[in-house]
């Protein structure tokens, strides 16, 4: 989210819409998110939308290791 658009709930609204589309499509299982532990806004969106915190995880990406919180949601049953 570009800085000039942050703090207005747009990211949460967009993610909620995508999760609803995934639920309505009926072909999706668990959806995972991996925000950095220090990214409070992204972790807050996961929490607010009903994602379940699974654990902290090191994720290899582009030749380095990123520290991440592992969240998951099943849009068929977990949307809040």
One Martini backbone bead per residue (centre of mass of N, CA, C, O) as a GRO file, in nm:
protein
   80
    1UNK     BB    1   0.094   0.038   0.025
    2UNK     BB    2   0.080   0.347  -0.020
    3UNK     BB    3   0.132   0.599   0.193
    4UNK     BB    4  -0.119   0.784   0.095
    5UNK     BB    5  -0.320   0.510   0.171
    6UNK     BB    6  -0.274   0.478   0.454
    7UNK     BB    7  -0.505   0.428   0.725
    8UNK     BB    8  -0.807   0.355   0.559
    9UNK     BB    9  -0.870   0.031   0.502
   10UNK     BB   10  -0.800  -0.075   0.209
   11UNK     BB   11  -0.648  -0.341   0.250
   12UNK     BB   12  -0.864  -0.488   0.413
   13UNK     BB   13  -1.087  -0.464   0.201
   14UNK     BB   14  -0.938  -0.613  -0.028
   15UNK     BB   15  -0.889  -0.881   0.119
   16UNK     BB   16  -1.181  -0.943   0.186
   17UNK     BB   17  -1.274  -0.960  -0.108
   18UNK     BB   18  -1.087  -1.192  -0.194
   19UNK     BB   19  -1.194  -1.397   0.015
   20UNK     BB   20  -1.487  -1.395  -0.089
   21UNK     BB   21  -1.421  -1.492  -0.373
   22UNK     BB   22  -1.294  -1.757  -0.284
   23UNK     BB   23  -1.541  -1.867  -0.144
   24UNK     BB   24  -1.741  -1.846  -0.391
   25UNK     BB   25  -1.572  -2.034  -0.580
   26UNK     BB   26  -1.480  -2.316  -0.407
   27UNK     BB   27  -1.146  -2.387  -0.472
   28UNK     BB   28  -1.042  -2.303  -0.193
   29UNK     BB   29  -0.834  -2.318   0.061
   30UNK     BB   30  -0.584  -2.241   0.213
   31UNK     BB   31  -0.459  -1.924   0.322
   32UNK     BB   32  -0.150  -1.750   0.316
   33UNK     BB   33   0.060  -1.556   0.545
   34UNK     BB   34   0.395  -1.353   0.557
   35UNK     BB   35   0.461  -1.144   0.774
   36UNK     BB   36   0.641  -0.953   0.946
   37UNK     BB   37   0.677  -0.914   1.282
   38UNK     BB   38   0.717  -0.583   1.237
   39UNK     BB   39   0.428  -0.578   1.077
   40UNK     BB   40   0.161  -0.457   1.221
   41UNK     BB   41  -0.053  -0.404   0.998
   42UNK     BB   42  -0.052  -0.691   0.867
   43UNK     BB   43  -0.112  -0.848   1.127
   44UNK     BB   44  -0.379  -0.697   1.186
   45UNK     BB   45  -0.530  -0.793   0.937
   46UNK     BB   46  -0.521  -1.089   0.994
   47UNK     BB   47  -0.666  -1.078   1.266
   48UNK     BB   48  -0.931  -0.922   1.173
   49UNK     BB   49  -1.004  -1.155   0.938
   50UNK     BB   50  -0.932  -1.458   1.082
   51UNK     BB   51  -0.664  -1.539   1.105
   52UNK     BB   52  -0.430  -1.787   1.193
   53UNK     BB   53  -0.182  -1.839   1.409
   54UNK     BB   54   0.094  -2.061   1.379
   55UNK     BB   55   0.392  -1.919   1.328
   56UNK     BB   56   0.721  -1.891   1.313
   57UNK     BB   57   0.915  -1.819   1.008
   58UNK     BB   58   1.146  -1.925   0.768
   59UNK     BB   59   1.178  -1.767   0.441
   60UNK     BB   60   1.271  -1.840   0.136
   61UNK     BB   61   1.398  -1.552  -0.066
   62UNK     BB   62   1.594  -1.453  -0.305
   63UNK     BB   63   1.854  -1.582  -0.139
   64UNK     BB   64   1.696  -1.546   0.135
   65UNK     BB   65   1.592  -1.489   0.475
   66UNK     BB   66   1.272  -1.462   0.610
   67UNK     BB   67   1.099  -1.328   0.869
   68UNK     BB   68   0.787  -1.482   0.985
   69UNK     BB   69   0.448  -1.484   0.998
   70UNK     BB   70   0.212  -1.752   1.021
   71UNK     BB   71  -0.083  -1.745   0.834
   72UNK     BB   72  -0.436  -1.867   0.828
   73UNK     BB   73  -0.718  -1.932   0.595
   74UNK     BB   74  -1.060  -2.036   0.552
   75UNK     BB   75  -1.299  -1.899   0.351
   76UNK     BB   76  -1.532  -2.112   0.408
   77UNK     BB   77  -1.510  -2.069   0.758
   78UNK     BB   78  -1.326  -1.788   0.869
   79UNK     BB   79  -1.489  -1.548   0.818
   80UNK     BB   80  -1.559  -1.211   0.975
   0.00000   0.00000   0.00000
